[in-house]
């Protein structure tokens, strides 16, 4: 018999969100690991907030919401609040009840400075890495380094001469007409009026130049986890300079892989000065390494494992929503990228820990 199409506008329910999420849902494992991290960060949260005044939205809930934004590729915080409002799964993950009021999207703007000053993204990332180390999923010896360009939230039309006076009123405020023909634009003479810290850069010869930041990853070769990450200005030597800084913090590093862009004498010498063996891909001519390095079996393994780093960049730009940044300023961009890398590690850890022993 066909059932009636009864539509009830009001309904009482005694089922809590916990019971609506199936036991084997992937977010359950991520929620458990996230709660462990947030518990370890609780003393830091307490120091960030005053003992007086009315209670604020718990920082734990704000960070869980930002995790959902990275995990589900939600393009804006306004849309994130809308998704949490009608999704039982999202309410459960954040820690909200069915009748709890949702926050205003401006809540993130008001609390971001506090979280930024407290360096919470780096602390959250380090705590996730510590979980991987405790589980025996980090080697601390064999790494890969690489970098990528992150397109800034700034238009090329905002890239103007530093000495240029106030611009004339645009003919179209939404999409003004700007003529750059015959003008040479360089980072040392021009600057974006929208995001002054973004630099003009391109991925290679013949490619278009975009206002960008440079993201750098130190990858553990054993299981493809991000061991460290940072964001710098997109200069011509940013990849190699940042790689040396990241390696310097990995005290027990033994080898480091990389593409041909790292096969330059200055980088190879800098890596060896740190007591690390450079397993970078050789250039066809003029390579800075020879058979004393490439003859070993470990070199071939490093060349195979270094491709895992492309999975990190691919995830951050597609799933993590970092193909085009939504925030401005080097410090904030570094915060967002670091937090997204922590989200990637949580997804990777969930997969690794679910494998049969």
Legacy VTK file of the C-alpha trace (Angstrom):
# vtk DataFile Version 3.0
C-alpha trace
ASCII
DATASET POLYDATA
POINTS 357 float
0.000 0.000 0.000
1.238 3.440 -0.851
2.037 5.543 2.215
0.580 9.036 2.660
2.746 12.083 1.934
2.324 13.659 5.353
4.496 16.708 5.997
4.932 17.660 9.634
6.075 21.212 10.307
6.860 20.651 13.987
8.319 17.535 15.565
9.751 16.488 18.897
12.728 14.152 18.827
14.465 12.419 21.712
17.340 11.101 19.590
20.640 12.894 20.213
23.013 13.693 17.290
25.433 11.046 18.604
22.883 8.347 17.752
22.305 9.703 14.253
25.926 9.168 13.143
26.684 5.612 12.119
29.406 3.867 14.163
31.771 3.390 11.199
31.519 6.942 9.841
35.002 8.288 8.893
34.445 11.446 10.940
34.257 9.428 14.168
37.952 8.542 14.061
38.874 12.098 13.088
36.704 13.461 15.920
38.466 11.214 18.462
41.908 12.353 17.334
40.767 15.985 17.210
39.393 15.810 20.758
42.722 14.454 22.011
44.522 17.377 20.375
42.084 19.954 21.749
42.346 18.476 25.246
46.118 18.900 25.144
45.662 22.512 24.017
43.125 23.376 26.728
45.687 25.091 29.031
46.765 27.283 26.115
43.135 28.218 25.440
42.664 29.195 29.089
45.563 31.652 28.891
44.067 33.272 25.788
40.777 34.266 27.413
39.985 36.611 30.280
38.576 35.348 33.591
35.906 38.066 33.517
33.042 38.857 31.184
30.455 36.690 29.504
31.436 33.263 28.152
32.533 33.183 24.526
32.016 30.493 21.935
34.410 27.684 22.930
37.572 27.747 20.796
37.298 23.969 20.495
34.036 24.365 18.594
35.494 27.061 16.345
38.431 24.830 15.411
36.220 21.808 14.773
34.116 23.973 12.458
37.229 25.101 10.576
38.232 21.458 10.234
34.893 20.742 8.573
35.537 23.606 6.182
38.788 21.985 5.053
37.477 18.426 5.005
34.349 19.221 2.987
35.691 22.015 0.739
33.266 24.647 1.993
34.210 27.833 0.192
33.199 30.439 2.801
32.479 30.779 6.494
28.976 32.032 5.763
28.240 28.843 3.836
29.926 26.850 6.616
27.467 28.230 9.160
24.576 27.364 6.863
25.847 23.793 6.453
26.278 23.333 10.219
22.803 24.755 10.834
20.920 22.027 8.944
23.385 19.105 9.076
23.071 16.724 12.027
26.482 15.254 11.169
28.160 18.652 11.268
26.387 19.642 14.504
27.597 16.430 16.124
31.201 16.967 14.969
31.315 20.572 16.201
29.626 19.711 19.491
26.301 21.523 19.058
22.923 20.164 20.109
19.907 19.992 17.836
18.345 23.103 19.418
21.548 25.121 19.830
21.578 28.402 17.933
24.135 28.732 15.176
26.753 31.495 15.271
27.109 34.493 13.048
29.755 34.079 10.302
31.492 37.186 11.694
32.349 35.105 14.780
35.371 33.767 12.920
36.517 37.255 11.974
36.276 38.429 15.585
38.058 35.393 17.041
40.640 34.878 14.315
43.016 37.477 15.731
42.985 35.736 19.107
43.664 32.358 17.538
46.327 33.900 15.298
48.156 35.602 18.160
48.060 32.400 20.160
49.703 30.529 17.263
46.996 27.899 17.601
47.367 26.487 14.083
51.020 25.596 14.666
50.218 24.131 18.088
47.332 22.112 16.603
49.564 20.856 13.778
52.353 19.887 16.206
49.895 17.974 18.384
48.645 16.001 15.368
52.237 15.206 14.377
52.882 14.067 17.960
49.962 11.634 17.658
51.508 10.176 14.499
54.863 9.856 16.233
53.290 8.090 19.217
51.579 5.662 16.846
54.945 4.886 15.217
54.004 6.399 11.865
56.876 8.898 11.565
60.437 7.863 10.753
62.149 11.189 11.665
64.985 10.189 9.296
63.967 10.258 5.640
62.143 13.272 4.208
61.125 15.033 1.014
60.915 18.791 0.473
59.020 20.750 -2.123
57.082 23.961 -2.591
54.112 25.251 -4.522
52.577 28.593 -5.418
49.348 29.597 -3.696
47.349 32.176 -5.625
46.661 35.213 -3.460
43.250 36.798 -2.945
44.243 39.812 -5.035
43.699 40.822 -8.631
46.445 41.752 -11.067
44.580 45.016 -11.501
45.545 45.875 -7.916
49.267 45.502 -8.741
50.288 49.147 -9.133
53.453 51.215 -8.946
54.513 51.917 -5.370
55.026 55.632 -6.078
51.705 56.000 -7.858
49.295 58.442 -6.255
45.649 57.771 -5.426
43.928 56.190 -8.429
41.224 57.968 -10.350
37.633 56.872 -9.701
37.088 53.665 -11.720
34.739 53.559 -14.654
33.268 50.349 -13.234
33.701 49.821 -9.447
33.166 46.077 -9.772
35.511 45.503 -12.723
37.499 48.633 -13.588
39.314 49.018 -16.890
43.102 48.988 -16.405
45.617 49.238 -19.244
49.034 47.729 -18.487
50.265 47.556 -22.092
53.844 48.778 -22.452
54.428 48.816 -18.685
56.995 46.582 -17.027
55.676 45.369 -13.683
58.161 44.091 -11.111
57.959 43.214 -7.448
60.601 45.769 -6.509
58.675 48.643 -8.128
55.040 47.499 -7.896
52.801 46.321 -5.071
49.260 45.056 -4.710
46.899 47.529 -3.091
44.730 44.603 -1.958
47.386 42.337 -0.416
50.769 44.131 -0.250
52.602 40.979 0.919
51.671 38.968 -2.187
54.331 38.875 -4.913
54.090 38.394 -8.650
55.341 34.892 -9.513
54.955 32.173 -12.126
55.441 28.416 -12.078
57.785 28.291 -15.051
58.902 29.818 -18.293
56.030 30.633 -20.569
53.488 30.459 -17.733
51.319 33.383 -16.653
52.393 35.371 -13.598
50.008 35.669 -10.652
50.083 37.330 -7.263
51.051 34.467 -4.996
52.518 33.117 -1.794
54.849 30.126 -1.603
53.868 27.092 0.460
56.583 24.663 1.587
56.211 21.113 2.911
58.598 18.745 4.669
57.179 15.256 4.067
57.965 12.095 5.994
58.786 9.374 3.470
57.493 6.457 5.503
53.750 7.117 5.340
53.418 10.406 3.462
52.586 12.550 6.493
53.407 16.256 6.612
56.208 16.649 9.162
56.414 20.445 8.872
54.988 23.255 6.739
55.367 26.995 6.291
54.403 29.852 3.972
56.826 32.477 2.682
56.945 35.222 0.096
57.079 33.861 -3.459
60.670 34.786 -4.297
62.871 32.967 -6.790
64.823 31.113 -4.086
61.967 30.623 -1.610
61.733 26.839 -2.085
65.390 26.164 -1.294
65.608 28.704 1.531
62.489 27.375 3.257
63.613 23.761 2.758
66.827 24.423 4.674
64.865 26.032 7.509
62.461 23.108 7.722
65.320 20.591 7.654
67.155 22.467 10.409
64.178 21.783 12.698
64.290 18.044 11.900
67.200 17.175 14.141
67.418 13.469 13.232
67.042 13.832 9.457
69.321 11.501 7.486
68.235 12.009 3.856
66.076 14.459 1.950
64.602 14.019 -1.514
63.611 16.720 -3.943
63.069 17.540 -7.588
65.634 19.018 -9.990
64.929 22.510 -8.706
66.926 21.622 -5.590
69.933 20.365 -7.569
72.040 23.501 -7.113
75.403 23.746 -5.330
74.225 26.161 -2.631
71.337 23.944 -1.531
73.334 20.710 -1.676
76.115 22.300 0.387
73.600 23.675 2.872
71.961 20.267 3.309
75.290 18.547 3.855
76.245 21.208 6.404
73.190 20.078 8.395
74.466 16.497 8.329
71.789 15.387 5.849
72.403 13.482 2.601
70.778 15.216 -0.416
68.783 12.737 -2.501
67.602 15.310 -5.050
66.857 14.487 -8.669
69.860 15.069 -10.924
69.873 17.612 -13.697
70.871 16.317 -17.114
73.942 18.550 -17.092
75.710 20.415 -14.321
74.392 18.347 -11.420
75.641 19.173 -7.920
75.621 15.481 -6.853
77.409 12.506 -8.354
77.575 8.704 -8.167
78.879 8.813 -4.611
75.279 9.631 -3.708
73.222 8.143 -6.541
74.797 4.674 -6.452
73.140 3.760 -3.157
69.789 1.946 -3.048
68.440 4.574 -0.670
68.691 7.209 -3.396
66.330 5.247 -5.654
63.891 4.813 -2.756
63.938 8.554 -2.062
63.207 9.292 -5.721
60.210 6.989 -5.558
58.905 8.281 -2.227
59.273 11.985 -3.064
56.267 11.753 -5.390
54.031 11.412 -2.319
54.411 15.120 -1.715
52.285 15.846 -4.771
49.376 14.176 -2.991
49.695 16.760 -0.219
49.637 19.719 -2.600
46.791 18.163 -4.577
44.685 17.663 -1.434
45.396 21.127 -0.053
44.421 22.828 -3.317
41.354 20.742 -4.194
39.808 19.379 -1.004
41.418 21.927 1.324
40.255 24.803 -0.865
43.664 26.492 -1.161
43.866 26.639 -4.945
42.991 30.311 -4.529
43.437 31.749 -1.059
40.504 33.384 0.699
42.583 35.358 3.190
45.103 38.172 2.937
48.404 38.796 4.693
51.347 36.467 5.184
50.630 35.622 8.840
46.994 34.729 8.219
47.810 32.746 5.076
50.455 30.790 7.008
47.854 30.101 9.737
45.258 28.798 7.291
47.727 26.648 5.336
49.185 25.130 8.515
45.721 24.278 9.815
44.768 22.718 6.466
47.936 20.585 6.608
46.857 19.371 10.054
43.497 18.390 8.527
45.343 16.451 5.809
47.367 14.602 8.441
44.185 13.685 10.337
42.688 12.186 7.173
45.919 10.345 6.455
46.172 9.068 10.039
42.608 7.828 9.964
43.412 5.788 6.852
46.696 4.448 8.226
45.264 3.471 11.612
42.305 1.712 9.953
44.586 -0.670 8.079
44.801 -4.198 9.505
47.992 -4.897 11.434
LINES 1 358
357 0 1 2 3 4 5 6 7 8 9 10 11 12 13 14 15 16 17 18 19 20 21 22 23 24 25 26 27 28 29 30 31 32 33 34 35 36 37 38 39 40 41 42 43 44 45 46 47 48 49 50 51 52 53 54 55 56 57 58 59 60 61 62 63 64 65 66 67 68 69 70 71 72 73 74 75 76 77 78 79 80 81 82 83 84 85 86 87 88 89 90 91 92 93 94 95 96 97 98 99 100 101 102 103 104 105 106 107 108 109 110 111 112 113 114 115 116 117 118 119 120 121 122 123 124 125 126 127 128 129 130 131 132 133 134 135 136 137 138 139 140 141 142 143 144 145 146 147 148 149 150 151 152 153 154 155 156 157 158 159 160 161 162 163 164 165 166 167 168 169 170 171 172 173 174 175 176 177 178 179 180 181 182 183 184 185 186 187 188 189 190 191 192 193 194 195 196 197 198 199 200 201 202 203 204 205 206 207 208 209 210 211 212 213 214 215 216 217 218 219 220 221 222 223 224 225 226 227 228 229 230 231 232 233 234 235 236 237 238 239 240 241 242 243 244 245 246 247 248 249 250 251 252 253 254 255 256 257 258 259 260 261 262 263 264 265 266 267 268 269 270 271 272 273 274 275 276 277 278 279 280 281 282 283 284 285 286 287 288 289 290 291 292 293 294 295 296 297 298 299 300 301 302 303 304 305 306 307 308 309 310 311 312 313 314 315 316 317 318 319 320 321 322 323 324 325 326 327 328 329 330 331 332 333 334 335 336 337 338 339 340 341 342 343 344 345 346 347 348 349 350 351 352 353 354 355 356
